[in-house]
């Protein structure tokens, strides 16, 4: 990394441990039981998700990259961005497509990756620093639902929230998140948002329940995380992976179904959790969107959609929104 690069830390390992303990305690006391999807992503889970993105059934990553390949230059010209702020960052193809396009405008000065993982952030910055030696970088270790007010200030910032990750938030969470993003922006800033679109339910379910079982193992990984972090005794093989389409809410739900009656002990929480045979615990929602719905939610938060791009199959959309 260059001498001008730095990392600001608003989330520590202690914070992450406390958040996990709180979310597990609260979620496993609910009916039905729930666990937040962010806890899939330890090093093992992140590697599994990278494998998922390459599966034939999992179209979102390819579709979004196709959009950016075709339209990144137009996005960069419209946004006139001097700073790319990427929420849930990575050194992936998508990041590089945006940086390359923004660099051709002659305006790009800063890249600000935001991630909960200090290690992942440092790795991404080092990888990108080798290929973009003139780019100043300011990493931010933070939770995008809690620390948006700490993002570096500047004019002509493009805030990128890609991958359809916004679909992991329920409607009230999405409204709060978008309002918080808007509150921190000035008139010259833009929001670049990736959203997966409603389509044939069979294709959607297949994307979250692949034939090779990679997503099933990814889903169960949250149990390994809890076992390790909170000294629990989940038996991951005693839970089946379930993916269902909820037509009312227009989202996919991933669940873990207990294959038998069992009691799980979580020693660090002094908690015993009883599962009935066949009981399902929700581990993720992944909302799918329609253009009018995205525009409505953005408008409620104080944005107007300036441009809307889709892939050739109309599977995924990337929108550029302007504060109003």
Backbone bond lengths (Angstrom), bond angles and torsions (degrees), N, CA, C in turn:
res aa  C-N    CA-C-N  psi(-1)  N-CA   C-N-CA  omega(-1)  CA-C   N-CA-C  phi
1 X - - - 1.466 - - 1.526 109.64 -
2 X 1.298 115.45 150.18 1.445 120.09 -178.69 1.518 112.40 -77.38
3 X 1.327 115.48 172.24 1.459 120.01 -176.56 1.525 111.99 -70.20
4 X 1.317 117.74 -20.14 1.465 119.41 -179.02 1.524 111.59 -89.73
5 X 1.325 118.22 -5.73 1.453 120.75 -177.71 1.529 110.53 -82.70
6 X 1.328 115.23 146.40 1.458 118.80 178.32 1.525 108.95 -153.80
7 X 1.328 114.59 167.65 1.458 121.26 177.85 1.516 108.93 -128.24
8 X 1.324 116.33 128.13 1.461 122.25 173.15 1.521 107.98 -102.08
9 X 1.312 116.00 134.50 1.467 120.61 -175.04 1.529 110.12 -117.43
10 X 1.327 115.50 115.65 1.464 121.60 176.93 1.525 111.40 -114.48
11 X 1.336 115.15 2.93 1.458 121.19 -178.28 1.520 107.25 -139.98
12 X 1.331 116.71 119.21 1.457 121.26 -178.38 1.524 110.40 -103.17
13 X 1.322 115.87 169.91 1.467 120.24 175.08 1.517 110.71 -59.52
14 X 1.340 116.57 -35.71 1.469 120.21 177.17 1.526 110.82 -64.65
15 X 1.339 116.61 -42.35 1.472 120.33 177.50 1.524 110.63 -59.61
16 X 1.331 116.34 -45.70 1.457 120.60 -179.22 1.521 111.13 -61.59
17 X 1.331 116.93 -40.94 1.463 120.29 179.20 1.516 111.02 -65.18
18 X 1.328 116.79 -41.47 1.467 120.25 178.64 1.523 111.07 -65.27
19 X 1.331 116.90 -41.07 1.461 120.60 179.45 1.524 111.13 -63.44
20 X 1.332 116.35 -42.96 1.464 120.45 178.39 1.524 110.42 -61.26
21 X 1.325 117.12 -47.42 1.462 120.69 -179.69 1.526 111.00 -59.51
22 X 1.316 117.09 -43.96 1.465 120.91 179.58 1.526 111.53 -63.95
23 X 1.335 116.26 -47.39 1.464 119.80 -176.12 1.521 111.99 -67.17
24 X 1.333 117.03 -36.87 1.469 120.05 178.38 1.518 110.15 -68.96
25 X 1.333 117.19 -44.83 1.464 120.18 179.67 1.536 110.99 -59.71
26 X 1.324 116.08 -47.37 1.466 120.07 -178.42 1.528 111.47 -69.45
27 X 1.332 116.08 -44.97 1.454 119.92 -173.92 1.514 113.77 -67.47
28 X 1.332 117.49 -36.38 1.460 120.17 -177.83 1.525 112.61 -81.63
29 X 1.317 116.88 -5.07 1.461 120.73 173.74 1.526 112.04 -95.32
30 X 1.328 116.83 -8.62 1.463 120.92 -179.39 1.520 110.46 -80.29
31 X 1.325 114.82 162.70 1.460 121.15 172.92 1.515 107.90 -127.83
32 X 1.324 121.15 113.51 1.458 124.48 -3.71 1.530 111.48 -72.66
33 X 1.310 115.88 161.60 1.457 121.70 179.79 1.530 109.80 -67.80
34 X 1.340 115.85 147.29 1.464 120.70 -179.30 1.526 108.97 -140.18
35 X 1.324 115.45 150.30 1.463 122.83 170.16 1.530 107.99 -133.44
36 X 1.335 119.09 138.73 1.466 120.73 -179.99 1.527 110.95 -70.41
37 X 1.327 117.87 143.07 1.464 121.01 -176.99 1.523 114.10 -68.61
38 X 1.329 118.73 -17.91 1.473 118.51 -176.97 1.520 112.58 -63.41
39 X 1.337 117.19 -17.59 1.462 118.94 -178.00 1.530 113.37 -86.24
40 X 1.316 117.94 1.73 1.464 120.58 168.47 1.529 111.42 -63.57
41 X 1.343 115.80 -29.77 1.466 119.98 -157.72 1.526 114.18 -97.57
42 X 1.326 116.63 59.90 1.462 117.61 160.55 1.527 106.93 -80.39
43 X 1.327 118.03 -171.66 1.471 119.76 -177.88 1.522 110.91 -59.63
44 X 1.340 116.66 -42.08 1.467 120.97 -179.70 1.527 110.77 -65.46
45 X 1.324 116.25 -44.89 1.459 119.92 -179.93 1.510 112.62 -65.69
46 X 1.320 116.88 -38.38 1.466 120.09 178.90 1.521 110.88 -64.02
47 X 1.338 116.51 -39.42 1.467 119.90 177.42 1.522 110.69 -65.50
48 X 1.335 116.69 -38.70 1.468 120.21 177.10 1.523 110.99 -63.58
49 X 1.331 116.35 -41.49 1.461 118.17 -178.96 1.523 110.57 -65.29
50 X 1.327 117.75 -38.19 1.458 119.64 175.89 1.531 110.48 -59.04
51 X 1.321 116.27 -38.34 1.465 119.80 176.52 1.523 110.92 -65.33
52 X 1.326 116.52 -40.33 1.472 120.98 178.50 1.523 110.82 -58.61
53 X 1.336 116.96 -41.16 1.470 119.53 -176.78 1.519 112.78 -63.93
54 X 1.331 116.86 -16.90 1.472 120.33 179.50 1.528 112.70 -97.36
55 X 1.323 117.62 -1.89 1.462 120.28 -178.44 1.529 110.94 -72.98
56 X 1.322 116.11 150.39 1.461 120.55 179.71 1.527 111.21 -60.68
57 X 1.333 117.14 -37.31 1.467 120.17 -175.64 1.530 112.89 -73.47
58 X 1.328 116.18 -24.19 1.469 119.07 -171.83 1.533 109.70 -94.07
59 X 1.315 115.36 97.78 1.459 122.66 -173.62 1.542 114.86 -86.21
60 X 1.373 121.29 -25.36 1.477 119.26 -167.79 1.518 114.92 -56.93
61 X 1.327 117.95 -43.41 1.468 119.39 -177.04 1.521 110.96 -64.08
62 X 1.324 116.83 -45.33 1.476 119.82 179.46 1.529 110.71 -63.67
63 X 1.324 116.72 -40.91 1.459 119.77 -177.79 1.526 111.34 -65.97
64 X 1.331 116.80 -43.18 1.457 119.37 179.93 1.525 111.20 -66.86
65 X 1.331 116.51 -40.02 1.461 119.09 177.72 1.528 111.25 -64.96
66 X 1.325 117.23 -33.97 1.473 119.95 176.64 1.527 110.47 -64.00
67 X 1.324 116.40 -40.26 1.473 119.84 178.15 1.521 110.16 -61.98
68 X 1.327 116.24 -48.29 1.460 119.61 -177.20 1.524 111.81 -67.91
69 X 1.326 116.87 -34.82 1.464 119.85 176.37 1.522 110.42 -60.48
70 X 1.334 115.76 -41.63 1.468 120.65 -176.40 1.529 113.10 -80.55
71 X 1.342 116.97 -31.51 1.462 119.13 -166.86 1.521 115.12 -124.88
72 X 1.320 119.18 3.86 1.468 120.04 -177.28 1.526 112.46 -58.76
73 X 1.319 116.63 -37.54 1.470 119.43 179.89 1.517 110.57 -63.39
74 X 1.334 116.85 -44.31 1.467 120.19 178.75 1.531 110.37 -65.44
75 X 1.328 116.55 -40.28 1.467 120.18 177.77 1.527 109.88 -58.84
76 X 1.327 116.16 -46.82 1.470 120.67 -178.36 1.524 111.52 -62.98
77 X 1.320 116.23 -40.30 1.471 119.50 -179.24 1.519 111.40 -67.59
78 X 1.338 116.79 -38.98 1.462 120.11 179.46 1.526 111.35 -69.40
79 X 1.325 116.03 -42.40 1.465 120.07 -175.55 1.522 112.74 -74.54
80 X 1.346 117.22 -28.03 1.465 121.88 -177.06 1.526 110.64 51.58
81 X 1.332 115.61 41.95 1.449 120.16 -171.14 1.520 114.17 -77.66
82 X 1.321 115.15 135.36 1.457 122.19 171.29 1.528 111.04 -99.65
83 X 1.330 116.58 -18.62 1.457 122.28 -178.49 1.525 108.81 -138.95
84 X 1.344 116.02 127.57 1.458 121.33 173.03 1.523 107.81 -100.74
85 X 1.319 116.44 118.47 1.464 123.02 175.91 1.518 106.80 -107.93
86 X 1.334 116.91 115.68 1.461 120.58 -175.50 1.527 109.81 -111.20
87 X 1.335 116.06 115.51 1.453 121.83 179.34 1.525 109.16 -85.34
88 X 1.327 117.28 127.24 1.457 120.70 -173.68 1.507 108.82 68.89
89 X 1.308 116.47 60.86 1.461 121.70 -164.97 1.515 112.93 -82.23
90 X 1.309 114.70 174.18 1.451 122.66 175.12 1.510 108.84 -169.01
91 X 1.309 116.04 171.55 1.474 118.96 176.49 1.522 108.99 -102.70
92 X 1.322 115.84 36.78 1.457 122.24 -172.70 1.520 111.55 -80.51
93 X 1.334 114.19 179.18 1.465 120.93 178.55 1.516 111.47 -56.64
94 X 1.337 117.06 -39.99 1.464 120.47 -176.16 1.529 111.12 -62.14
95 X 1.327 116.07 -43.90 1.466 119.81 179.01 1.523 110.47 -59.20
96 X 1.319 116.14 -45.92 1.463 120.58 -176.54 1.524 111.81 -67.79
97 X 1.333 117.32 -35.58 1.460 120.06 176.99 1.530 110.39 -61.27
98 X 1.325 116.39 -42.38 1.467 119.82 179.62 1.527 111.10 -69.45
99 X 1.327 116.73 -45.09 1.470 119.42 -179.36 1.526 111.08 -61.72
100 X 1.333 116.59 -42.68 1.464 119.62 -179.79 1.525 111.01 -62.15
101 X 1.324 115.96 -43.58 1.464 119.58 -179.08 1.520 111.55 -67.29
102 X 1.335 116.15 -41.55 1.467 119.38 -179.51 1.525 111.02 -68.70
103 X 1.320 117.03 -31.67 1.465 120.41 179.08 1.525 110.59 -67.03
104 X 1.338 117.50 -34.19 1.471 119.76 -178.94 1.524 112.10 -66.98
105 X 1.342 118.24 -19.89 1.472 120.14 178.04 1.521 111.17 -76.15
106 X 1.346 116.13 -16.03 1.455 119.58 -178.07 1.516 114.05 81.59
107 X 1.359 116.96 4.18 1.463 120.09 -175.50 1.533 112.92 -102.80
108 X 1.319 117.67 -24.08 1.465 120.89 -171.28 1.525 111.23 -62.50
109 X 1.334 115.67 129.14 1.462 121.85 177.88 1.535 112.27 -125.13
110 X 1.339 116.49 -36.19 1.464 120.75 -169.70 1.526 111.36 -130.90
111 X 1.316 114.54 144.53 1.471 121.86 167.69 1.518 107.51 -122.24
112 X 1.348 115.92 127.75 1.463 122.30 -177.91 1.530 108.81 -122.56
113 X 1.330 117.22 94.81 1.464 119.22 174.92 1.525 110.29 -82.40
114 X 1.323 116.22 139.47 1.468 122.33 -179.83 1.514 108.10 -124.01
115 X 1.337 116.85 123.31 1.459 120.55 -177.55 1.521 109.02 -153.42
116 X 1.344 115.72 155.69 1.468 119.83 177.55 1.517 111.76 -78.37
117 X 1.319 117.06 -18.26 1.459 121.59 -175.78 1.521 111.01 -99.42
118 X 1.318 115.64 113.49 1.462 120.80 177.86 1.527 110.71 -60.50
119 X 1.329 116.19 -43.65 1.464 120.94 -178.48 1.522 111.56 -63.10
120 X 1.342 116.04 -46.08 1.463 119.93 179.43 1.523 110.93 -62.46
121 X 1.323 115.56 -38.27 1.461 120.40 -179.04 1.526 110.89 -64.90
122 X 1.310 116.09 -46.67 1.462 119.39 179.46 1.528 111.38 -63.03
123 X 1.325 116.32 -39.93 1.456 119.80 178.75 1.514 112.09 -63.73
124 X 1.330 116.64 -41.61 1.460 120.76 179.61 1.525 110.91 -65.02
125 X 1.325 116.06 -42.39 1.462 119.59 -178.46 1.525 111.24 -66.69
126 X 1.311 116.85 -38.81 1.465 119.68 178.34 1.528 111.12 -66.10
127 X 1.340 116.48 -42.09 1.463 120.17 -179.68 1.523 111.15 -64.34
128 X 1.328 116.22 -43.25 1.459 119.81 -179.12 1.519 111.54 -73.64
129 X 1.327 116.34 -33.68 1.458 119.64 -179.03 1.515 112.65 -60.41
130 X 1.327 116.51 -32.58 1.465 120.09 179.50 1.519 111.83 -66.81
131 X 1.350 116.46 -32.55 1.462 120.50 -176.36 1.525 113.23 -97.40
132 X 1.319 116.59 -16.34 1.467 120.85 -178.90 1.539 108.37 -129.03
133 X 1.322 117.34 66.82 1.476 120.16 -172.44 1.519 114.21 -63.35
134 X 1.320 118.27 -23.34 1.463 120.74 -178.51 1.528 112.56 -91.98
135 X 1.319 117.12 -1.83 1.461 121.30 -176.49 1.526 109.92 -88.56
136 X 1.323 116.54 125.13 1.460 120.71 175.17 1.528 108.55 -80.58
137 X 1.323 115.96 137.67 1.467 120.01 -177.64 1.514 110.72 -127.46
138 X 1.327 114.25 140.92 1.469 121.65 178.22 1.527 107.23 -134.76
139 X 1.323 116.11 97.83 1.450 120.56 179.66 1.516 111.35 -76.71
140 X 1.339 115.69 146.81 1.463 121.18 179.31 1.524 108.28 -130.42
141 X 1.332 116.39 114.31 1.459 121.40 174.94 1.523 106.86 -86.42
142 X 1.331 116.23 108.23 1.460 120.46 -171.52 1.521 110.11 -163.54
143 X 1.320 114.66 163.66 1.461 123.22 172.93 1.525 107.10 -99.83
144 X 1.342 117.01 122.07 1.467 119.05 -174.02 1.524 112.89 -66.11
145 X 1.330 118.29 -13.03 1.468 119.79 175.02 1.527 112.40 -88.74
146 X 1.319 117.79 -7.98 1.465 119.78 -174.29 1.524 114.61 -123.32
147 X 1.315 118.46 -26.99 1.461 119.95 -164.75 1.527 114.24 -124.40
148 X 1.319 118.02 25.94 1.462 118.88 -176.38 1.523 112.80 -63.11
149 X 1.331 117.12 -25.98 1.471 119.11 -178.66 1.531 111.88 -68.39
150 X 1.330 116.63 -12.78 1.460 120.16 -178.72 1.525 113.39 -93.08
151 X 1.319 118.14 1.78 1.462 119.21 179.72 1.525 110.66 -64.32
152 X 1.328 117.65 143.76 1.467 120.05 179.16 1.529 111.44 -57.06
153 X 1.297 115.05 140.49 1.459 120.77 -179.23 1.525 110.30 -87.52
154 X 1.310 114.88 161.38 1.455 120.85 178.89 1.514 109.07 163.55
155 X 1.308 115.66 175.99 1.461 120.26 176.80 1.519 109.36 -103.72
156 X 1.305 115.84 157.60 1.462 122.23 177.61 1.532 111.50 54.45
157 X 1.325 114.91 51.17 1.462 120.39 174.30 1.532 109.29 -91.64
158 X 1.322 116.70 140.37 1.463 121.00 170.14 1.521 107.43 -110.78
159 X 1.325 115.99 116.13 1.458 122.45 178.55 1.522 107.24 -91.67
160 X 1.323 117.48 114.79 1.460 121.69 -177.87 1.529 109.61 -104.28
161 X 1.324 115.01 125.85 1.471 121.21 175.86 1.523 105.92 -130.62
162 X 1.334 114.77 92.87 1.455 121.22 -167.33 1.526 111.80 -109.62
163 X 1.332 115.71 -174.46 1.454 121.30 175.21 1.514 114.85 79.41
164 X 1.332 117.91 1.55 1.464 119.66 -176.13 1.516 112.46 73.97
165 X 1.353 116.99 13.45 1.462 120.72 -176.60 1.521 112.35 -61.04
166 X 1.320 117.44 -27.31 1.464 119.50 178.73 1.532 111.01 -60.07
167 X 1.336 116.64 -23.58 1.460 119.99 178.34 1.515 113.68 -68.88
168 X 1.338 117.76 -15.21 1.461 120.39 176.74 1.521 112.51 -77.99
169 X 1.325 116.35 -8.20 1.459 121.08 177.34 1.516 109.76 -96.83
170 X 1.320 116.69 139.17 1.460 120.63 174.94 1.526 108.81 -75.33
171 X 1.343 118.19 164.57 1.472 120.23 -172.00 1.525 115.09 -51.17
172 X 1.328 118.56 -44.36 1.468 120.10 -179.48 1.523 110.70 -66.23
173 X 1.328 117.01 -37.76 1.467 120.78 177.14 1.521 110.62 -66.11
174 X 1.347 116.07 -41.35 1.470 119.33 178.68 1.521 110.57 -61.67
175 X 1.322 116.83 -43.31 1.464 120.74 -179.21 1.524 110.60 -61.90
176 X 1.334 116.39 -43.21 1.464 120.09 179.94 1.524 110.96 -66.59
177 X 1.333 116.14 -41.59 1.461 120.38 179.95 1.527 110.97 -63.59
178 X 1.321 117.61 -50.00 1.469 120.68 -178.06 1.527 111.00 -63.45
179 X 1.330 117.17 -37.37 1.466 120.19 177.47 1.522 110.47 -65.01
180 X 1.339 116.57 -38.83 1.465 119.80 178.88 1.522 111.20 -67.39
181 X 1.338 117.36 -39.70 1.462 120.29 175.53 1.524 109.88 -59.99
182 X 1.332 115.74 -48.62 1.468 120.27 -178.07 1.522 111.99 -60.69
183 X 1.323 117.11 -37.72 1.464 120.75 -176.69 1.523 111.77 -63.46
184 X 1.329 116.69 -25.64 1.455 119.78 -177.40 1.512 114.90 -95.80
185 X 1.340 117.68 1.31 1.462 120.57 -174.69 1.523 112.28 -100.61
186 X 1.326 114.73 153.39 1.454 119.42 170.22 1.525 109.13 -108.01
187 X 1.307 116.72 177.70 1.465 120.90 -171.28 1.519 113.98 -62.88
188 X 1.328 117.41 -24.90 1.466 119.81 -177.08 1.528 112.82 -88.83
189 X 1.333 117.16 -5.38 1.464 121.37 -179.47 1.525 110.88 -83.73
190 X 1.341 115.67 162.70 1.456 122.03 177.52 1.525 109.80 -138.97
191 X 1.324 115.42 154.21 1.466 122.34 174.33 1.521 108.56 -112.90
192 X 1.329 116.76 123.74 1.460 122.82 176.07 1.530 107.06 -105.86
193 X 1.320 116.17 117.58 1.468 121.29 -169.85 1.527 110.67 -123.33
194 X 1.329 116.70 130.76 1.458 122.22 175.40 1.516 110.47 -102.04
195 X 1.333 116.59 128.11 1.467 121.17 -178.37 1.526 110.22 -134.73
196 X 1.318 115.88 131.06 1.465 121.37 174.39 1.528 108.00 -77.73
197 X 1.326 116.45 142.76 1.463 120.82 -173.24 1.529 111.98 -102.89
198 X 1.334 115.51 152.18 1.460 121.95 175.68 1.525 109.10 -61.51
199 X 1.336 115.08 136.92 1.465 120.28 179.84 1.513 108.92 -154.93
200 X 1.318 117.11 -167.82 1.455 122.52 -179.15 1.530 110.42 -54.68
201 X 1.343 117.86 123.69 1.474 119.90 -177.76 1.525 114.04 -57.10
202 X 1.320 117.75 -32.27 1.466 119.50 -179.87 1.529 110.82 -64.06
203 X 1.330 116.81 -39.90 1.465 120.09 177.25 1.522 110.97 -66.87
204 X 1.318 115.56 -38.77 1.458 119.61 -180.00 1.521 111.38 -64.59
205 X 1.317 116.27 -47.61 1.468 119.59 -179.51 1.522 110.36 -62.64
206 X 1.336 117.26 -41.91 1.463 120.53 179.93 1.525 111.56 -60.78
207 X 1.338 117.08 -34.48 1.462 120.61 -179.97 1.522 112.13 -65.57
208 X 1.335 116.43 -23.66 1.463 121.59 -178.62 1.533 112.24 -111.96
209 X 1.318 116.29 8.84 1.469 120.81 178.45 1.525 108.15 -150.55
210 X 1.329 115.49 66.49 1.459 121.23 -172.90 1.522 111.56 -69.24
211 X 1.319 114.78 156.07 1.467 121.23 -175.74 1.521 112.55 -63.77
212 X 1.338 117.28 -30.93 1.463 120.63 -177.57 1.529 112.83 -79.26
213 X 1.327 117.04 -11.44 1.459 119.76 178.18 1.522 114.88 81.15
214 X 1.335 117.05 14.13 1.463 119.24 -179.51 1.531 110.44 -65.92
215 X 1.335 116.89 -42.94 1.464 120.01 -179.81 1.522 111.07 -66.49
216 X 1.315 117.20 -33.68 1.464 120.19 176.94 1.526 110.31 -61.29
217 X 1.317 117.08 -44.97 1.466 120.46 178.21 1.528 111.22 -66.20
218 X 1.322 116.19 -38.18 1.466 121.08 176.46 1.524 110.29 -61.15
219 X 1.318 117.36 -43.67 1.464 121.87 179.81 1.527 110.22 -61.29
220 X 1.324 116.76 -45.88 1.468 119.99 -179.32 1.526 112.82 -69.51
221 X 1.326 116.98 -15.41 1.462 118.93 -178.33 1.520 112.37 -59.93
222 X 1.330 117.12 -28.90 1.467 119.03 179.09 1.528 111.06 -59.76
223 X 1.314 117.23 -30.13 1.465 120.55 178.76 1.531 110.65 -70.93
224 X 1.333 117.19 -38.04 1.466 120.43 175.34 1.533 110.32 -63.13
225 X 1.338 116.27 -39.96 1.463 120.51 178.90 1.523 110.45 -60.42
226 X 1.335 116.46 -46.47 1.469 120.53 -179.07 1.527 110.89 -66.95
227 X 1.320 116.57 -40.84 1.466 119.63 177.46 1.524 111.17 -56.35
228 X 1.320 115.79 -46.97 1.461 120.47 -175.93 1.527 111.75 -72.11
229 X 1.333 116.53 -44.39 1.463 120.29 -172.37 1.528 112.95 -78.89
230 X 1.335 116.81 -31.91 1.466 120.21 -172.69 1.528 112.57 -120.93
231 X 1.331 116.59 12.84 1.470 121.84 179.44 1.541 110.97 52.80
232 X 1.330 114.79 52.41 1.460 121.38 176.52 1.522 109.54 -95.72
233 X 1.339 116.04 168.15 1.470 119.44 -179.71 1.532 111.87 -123.53
234 X 1.350 115.68 38.60 1.460 119.08 170.67 1.529 109.59 -56.06
235 X 1.323 115.93 139.80 1.464 122.03 169.57 1.529 105.85 -104.92
236 X 1.328 118.50 97.27 1.471 119.96 -173.31 1.524 113.55 -55.22
237 X 1.327 118.07 -34.74 1.468 120.36 -179.35 1.528 112.32 -68.07
238 X 1.330 117.20 -11.42 1.466 120.90 178.23 1.520 111.94 -88.20
239 X 1.335 116.58 10.13 1.469 121.61 178.89 1.524 109.12 -128.48
240 X 1.314 116.31 130.34 1.465 123.13 178.11 1.522 110.41 -93.42
241 X 1.307 115.32 143.04 1.462 121.80 175.39 1.531 109.84 -77.99
242 X 1.335 115.60 134.57 1.465 121.85 178.64 1.531 108.21 -132.82
243 X 1.321 117.18 133.18 1.468 122.25 173.20 1.521 108.11 -129.09
244 X 1.334 116.86 125.29 1.466 121.10 -177.61 1.528 109.94 -134.11
245 X 1.316 115.68 150.52 1.459 122.49 175.97 1.522 108.50 -94.74
246 X 1.318 116.91 123.73 1.464 123.45 176.07 1.527 106.94 -99.18
247 X 1.324 115.68 101.67 1.464 120.12 -174.60 1.522 111.93 -68.21
248 X 1.319 117.69 -30.20 1.472 120.86 -179.41 1.521 110.51 -65.00
249 X 1.320 116.88 -48.72 1.458 121.22 -177.87 1.528 112.68 -90.60
250 X 1.319 116.89 -8.80 1.460 123.40 -176.43 1.531 110.90 53.59
251 X 1.329 113.48 55.32 1.454 119.40 173.81 1.523 110.53 -145.07
252 X 1.326 114.28 155.45 1.460 121.61 170.66 1.521 107.88 -85.75
253 X 1.327 116.07 137.71 1.460 120.70 171.39 1.520 108.46 -112.15
254 X 1.316 116.09 130.43 1.454 120.86 168.84 1.522 107.11 -101.31
255 X 1.318 114.73 136.14 1.456 120.60 -178.25 1.528 109.38 -136.56
256 X 1.319 114.98 162.10 1.459 122.33 169.87 1.519 107.48 -118.04
257 X 1.328 115.89 125.29 1.468 121.89 -175.89 1.533 109.59 -105.60
258 X 1.305 115.77 124.24 1.460 120.55 178.53 1.527 109.52 -69.56
259 X 1.328 116.61 125.88 1.468 120.39 -176.45 1.524 112.44 -80.41
260 X 1.337 117.27 -9.83 1.472 120.87 179.69 1.513 108.35 -157.56
261 X 1.303 116.64 167.92 1.461 120.65 172.53 1.530 108.13 -68.64
262 X 1.321 116.13 129.94 1.470 119.39 -176.45 1.515 110.54 -156.02
263 X 1.317 115.02 156.66 1.461 121.95 175.64 1.521 108.38 -120.12
264 X 1.330 114.84 127.69 1.463 121.44 -179.97 1.526 108.64 -106.79
265 X 1.302 115.87 134.16 1.466 121.37 178.83 1.526 109.44 -107.18
266 X 1.319 114.62 130.90 1.460 121.11 177.99 1.519 106.16 -117.46
267 X 1.317 115.72 97.01 1.462 120.84 -168.00 1.522 112.90 -63.99
268 X 1.330 117.37 -41.31 1.464 118.83 -176.47 1.530 112.59 -68.71
269 X 1.314 117.03 -17.80 1.464 121.12 176.83 1.528 111.82 -103.25
270 X 1.327 116.24 -1.11 1.475 121.32 -175.04 1.531 109.71 49.33
271 X 1.343 114.47 50.80 1.461 120.75 -171.30 1.518 110.24 -131.26
272 X 1.337 115.55 135.95 1.459 121.80 170.58 1.519 108.02 -113.77
273 X 1.335 116.10 131.69 1.459 121.96 -176.16 1.523 108.37 -120.37
274 X 1.326 115.58 121.76 1.465 121.31 -178.37 1.526 109.22 -95.58
275 X 1.329 115.75 129.80 1.460 122.75 174.22 1.525 108.43 -114.50
276 X 1.316 116.01 131.21 1.465 120.05 172.62 1.521 109.23 -82.27
277 X 1.312 116.99 157.15 1.461 120.92 174.83 1.524 109.30 -60.13
278 X 1.316 117.05 126.90 1.456 121.44 -179.87 1.520 114.63 85.43
279 X 1.320 117.59 -3.12 1.466 119.97 179.88 1.522 110.56 -68.62
280 X 1.325 116.14 138.16 1.456 121.66 -177.74 1.523 111.29 -110.76
281 X 1.301 115.50 137.85 1.467 123.76 178.56 1.529 107.71 -116.82
282 X 1.320 117.15 125.01 1.467 120.62 -178.01 1.524 110.18 -79.75
283 X 1.330 115.80 131.03 1.459 121.30 179.97 1.531 113.04 -114.24
284 X 1.321 118.03 -16.09 1.468 119.48 179.17 1.511 110.26 -163.38
285 X 1.330 115.95 143.18 1.459 121.10 160.27 1.523 106.37 -113.11
286 X 1.317 116.28 145.67 1.459 121.50 175.92 1.524 107.53 -133.81
287 X 1.325 115.24 93.89 1.460 120.90 -175.88 1.522 110.77 -69.97
288 X 1.324 114.51 144.49 1.460 122.38 174.80 1.531 107.56 -113.70
289 X 1.318 116.55 149.27 1.452 120.22 -165.58 1.528 112.36 -124.30
290 X 1.316 114.37 161.42 1.462 124.10 168.80 1.528 107.00 -118.64
291 X 1.327 116.41 152.29 1.463 119.16 -174.15 1.524 111.46 -56.57
292 X 1.322 117.23 -43.61 1.463 119.00 -177.56 1.531 111.55 -64.44
293 X 1.329 116.12 -32.94 1.459 119.63 178.24 1.515 112.10 -69.57
294 X 1.336 116.94 -42.40 1.461 120.71 177.39 1.526 109.95 -61.28
295 X 1.334 116.44 -45.56 1.462 120.04 -179.67 1.525 111.28 -61.79
296 X 1.334 116.83 -38.38 1.464 120.92 -179.76 1.528 111.28 -67.17
297 X 1.330 116.43 -43.86 1.461 119.42 -179.10 1.529 110.84 -67.15
298 X 1.326 116.99 -39.57 1.455 119.72 177.92 1.528 111.12 -66.91
299 X 1.315 116.75 -40.15 1.469 120.27 178.65 1.528 110.99 -61.75
300 X 1.320 116.97 -39.64 1.465 120.63 179.70 1.519 111.69 -63.44
301 X 1.341 116.51 -26.71 1.462 121.03 -179.82 1.530 112.52 -92.00
302 X 1.326 117.15 -5.07 1.462 120.00 178.62 1.509 115.04 100.39
303 X 1.331 116.15 28.77 1.461 121.95 178.06 1.533 110.03 -121.12
304 X 1.318 115.51 157.33 1.460 122.52 167.29 1.520 107.92 -124.58
305 X 1.333 116.56 136.39 1.458 120.18 178.70 1.524 108.81 -74.79
306 X 1.326 114.76 119.55 1.463 121.22 -178.63 1.522 110.81 -87.46
307 X 1.340 116.65 -38.96 1.467 121.02 179.35 1.521 109.03 -149.48
308 X 1.341 114.73 155.08 1.470 122.42 -176.03 1.521 107.78 -140.44
309 X 1.317 116.59 124.04 1.459 121.15 -179.68 1.526 109.52 -124.73
310 X 1.329 116.42 143.91 1.461 121.02 173.71 1.526 109.50 -129.71
311 X 1.331 114.93 164.10 1.462 120.84 174.42 1.522 108.68 -77.57
312 X 1.327 118.56 167.94 1.474 120.49 -178.33 1.527 114.08 -56.76
313 X 1.328 118.06 -31.68 1.459 120.79 179.68 1.510 114.51 -86.06
314 X 1.353 116.77 0.35 1.463 122.25 -178.49 1.531 111.96 56.74
315 X 1.329 115.57 37.17 1.463 120.61 -180.00 1.521 112.42 -89.41
316 X 1.324 116.88 -28.10 1.453 121.85 -169.90 1.527 108.10 -143.31
317 X 1.319 116.69 156.11 1.465 120.19 179.21 1.520 110.32 -135.60
318 X 1.313 114.85 146.34 1.460 122.54 170.37 1.525 106.44 -122.66
319 X 1.329 116.54 128.49 1.457 120.48 -178.23 1.517 110.15 -122.69
320 X 1.324 115.38 146.91 1.460 122.26 175.36 1.524 106.76 -111.10
321 X 1.345 115.61 121.54 1.465 120.58 -175.36 1.515 110.14 -117.62
322 X 1.323 115.26 142.87 1.458 122.79 -177.89 1.527 109.15 -112.62
323 X 1.341 118.29 138.73 1.470 119.68 176.05 1.530 110.77 -64.71
324 X 1.324 116.54 141.45 1.470 121.53 178.19 1.519 109.62 -129.30
